[in-house]
């Protein structure tokens, strides 16, 4: 891990990903050793870089989001590694863990950890991944079989009323009353990952620094029938409309259906960004392609 502050890390995040609806989805954030989902082709796409993965968060049990776990685990399993976090209410994961242990008897050490909405997992000193319930997989209230994830930093900062004091006085106050007396915790967003999900909360990603969001279908209305017949997904227009109404610094669009040509996707993104006056940097992961260092790719729009 480079000796960079979180702000510098956010500006330099190296994101590699693949996301094609129905086939495979995975995203790796190099500087955080963080993997979101583990679809087919993960190990072949990352090669030796897969050894840098420290934390694996699986959004739900669809095969296109976890089929790459078997090979990834076989290549990388060692004592207490990898640690795989998954939705606690999904019974598919304990079954998968049991199968993998029996199938790959030499791959020992994997840790499976169920998580629920609201759980915050510390992956680095002061850096957490929060699990967020989404409606991709229909489930009763209080049950979550599909998750989104928000990565954030908890940063201690001096309270406003003490900003004018010299360092010696602040040190004395801390000595007398403890560090909490002069400081408060500020939550700073790093990166957000929607997983598969419909747009169901227009404020969910407010103040996102980098938002990776699925956009399976291009239209807003013409494909709603398709969306409603299966597990719930987002359309591109719904995502663009949502992001245009909140504060998001950078948007990465993914999980497009392979029914669309690359040129069709780009044209529709540009059209909808113009329609909703969205003028932030927008990136996309096109179907059938591994996107490397996503944030260095030419922007479809410049802020």
N, C-alpha and C positions, 0 to 999 in steps of 0.2 A: 504494500500500500504506500503510495507516495506520501511524503510528509507535507501534505497540503491541508489548509483549513477547509471547512465544508463549503464556504462560498467559492473558493478556488476550484474545489472538486466539482461543484454544480456547473461551473462555467466550462469545465473540461471533461464532462462525462463522455465516456466512450461506450456507446450502446450498439450491440450487434443483435440483429433479430431476424426472424422469419415468421411470417404470419399469412397463411392462406386458409380461408374458411373451409372447414370440413377436413382439411388435410394435416396441417401442423401449425402450431404457434409456440414460439419461445423467444424470450428477450434476456440478454445478459448485459449487466451494467458492470463494466470492468473494474472501475475504481472502488466499488462497494463489494465486489465478489458476490454479486446478487443475481440470481436467476429467477425470472418469472416464467412459470410454466415450462414444460419439457416435452414438446411435441416431437414427432419423428424427425430424424435428421439433425438433432441437437449436437450429438457428439461429432458427426461428420462435418458439421458446420463450424464448430469451435476448434476441433482437433486438439492439440496440446493445451490450448487455452482453457479447455474444460477443467483442467487441474486448478485453475484459479477460482472456480466456483466455491464459495464458502457457505452460502445459504440458498436453499431452494424453496420457493413458495409456489404451490400449485393452486390455481384458482378454482378448479372443479374437475369432475371425474370424466369428462368427455375424452375419448381416446386421442383426439388431435391435440390435446393439451398435456398428455402424460405418456404417450407411447414411446418416447425417447428415454424414459427413466431406466428401463431395463439395461440398455447398453451403457448409459451414463454411469449407472451404479456399478456395473461389471468392471468398467475401466478405472473408476475412481474410488471405490469403497475402501475405507481403511478405518482404524479405530475411531469411533464416534463421528464418522463422516461417511456420506453426506448427511446433513440434517434436513429432512424433508417436512415442511409444514403444509398442512392440508385442512380443508373444512371438516370440523369435528363431527358434523351431522351427516357426513357422507360415508356410508358403509362400504363403498367400493375400495377405499384406501387400505383399511386393515386386511381386506381380502387380497389386494395387490401386494402388500408387504409380505403376507404369508407365502404367496406364490413365488415372489422373488427370492425369498430365503430358501425355499425348497429347490428352485430352479438353478440359482447361482450359489451353490453351497460354499464356494471359495470366496465369494464377495461378502465379507463380514464387516460389521461396524456401523452399518446404516442405522440412523435414528429417525423414527417417524414421530412427529409431534402434531397432534390435533389442535386446532385453534378455532376460536369463535369470534364473531364480530365484536370489535372493541378491544380485543387483545392487542397489545403492543410488544413486539419482540425486539430486544436490543441486539443489533447486528454488529455494532461498532460502538465504541465509547461515545455515548450521547446521541447515537443515531438509531432510530427505531423504524420498524415496519408495522403499520396498523392494519388490521383486517377489517374490511367493510362489507356488510351484507349487500348483495345485489340480487336482482330478480331474474337472472338468466334461467335458473332451474326453479320451477314452481315448487313452493314448499309452504306449509302452514306458518302462521305467525310464530316467531320465536325459534324457528328452524332455519338454518342457513346451509344450503348445499353448494352455493357458489359465492365466491368472494372477489372483491376488488382489493387493491392494496395502496396505501399511502406511505411514502417514506419521508421522514422528517427528522430534524435535529432539535433537541432540547438544548438551548443555549442560555447560560446564566448572564444576565446583564444588570447593570447598576440601576436602581430605581431613580426615577426622574428627580425626586426631591433631594437626592444626594449628588447630582451631577456637578454642582457648583463647588463642592467641598474638595480641598486638597487631599492627596493620597494618604497622608499621615492621619488625618481626622477620620477618613473612611476606615483605615486599618484599625484605629482605636475603637470605633463603633462595632466593627466586626468582632473584635476581641471581647468587648463587653456584652454584646447581645447575640453573637453568632452570625454566620454569613447570610442567613435568610433575612436578617433585619435590613440589610442594605441592598440585597439583590433579589431579582425575580426571574422566573424562567420564561423564556420566549420560545415559542414553537415556530421553527422555520421550515417550510416545505422544501424538499429536494426533488423528488420525482413521484409521479402517480401512475398507476397501472389499472386500467378498468377491468381487464379480463373480458370475458364475454358477458355482455349485459345490455339490456335496453336502457334508453335514457329515461330515468324515472325520478330523478331529483335534480332539478336545474341548478341547484346551488352546491351540489356535492363536491365539485372540483374548484370551488372558489379559491382564488389566490394560489392556484397551482403554478409551480415553476416550469415543470415539464410534464405534460399529460400525454401518456400513450393510451389512445382510445380506439376501440374497435369501431368499424364502419362497414358492416358486412354488405349492405345493399346501398345502391347509389341514390335511389329516389326516396321521397318522403311519404308518398301516398301509393304509388303504383305497385309497391311490393309489400304493403302492409299485410295482405292476405298471406303471403309466404311467411312473414315474420310470426304471425299469430298461430300458425299451424305447428310450430316446433318450439324448442327452447327459445327464449326471447333474445333478440339481437337489436342492435342500433342500425339506423340508416345514416348515411353520410349527411344528409340534410339535417336530421335531428341533432347530430353532434355539432355541426357548424353553427346551427341556430343556438344551441345551448352555450357553446363557448363564446359566441358573440355577446352574450348577456352577462358574462362574469369576467373576472380578472384571471387570465391565463397567460403566461409568458411565452410558452412554446407548445405547439401541438404536433404530435406524431400520430398519424392515422394508419390503421392497420386492419387485418382480418377481412380484407375485401374478398368477395366471392370470385372464384376463377372464371366465372361466366363473362367477366368484363375484360376487355382489352386494356392494356396499360394506358394507351392514349385516351380512351374513354374515361378512365378514372381521373387522369390529370385534368382533362377538360372540365369534368363535372366539379372537381375541387375548386378550380379557378372560378368557375361560374358561380358556385355557391358562396365562396369567400367574397366575391364582388357583391352578390345579392344581399348578404348580411353584413357588409362593410367590415369584414374581419381582416385586420391588417397586422397580425402577429406573424412571426415565422411559422410556416406550416411545412411539415415533412410527411412523407408517406412511405410505407413498406408495400411494394407492389406484389401481387400474387406470383408465386413461383420463384421468387428471388430472395437471396440472403442479402440483407442490408447491413453493411459494415460501417461502423463509425457514423451512425445515422445523422447526428447533428452537424457533421461536416459536409453532408451532401448539399448540392445546390437547393436553395429554398424555392418553393413554389411562389411564396410571397415574401417580401421584405417589409419589416416593420418600419 
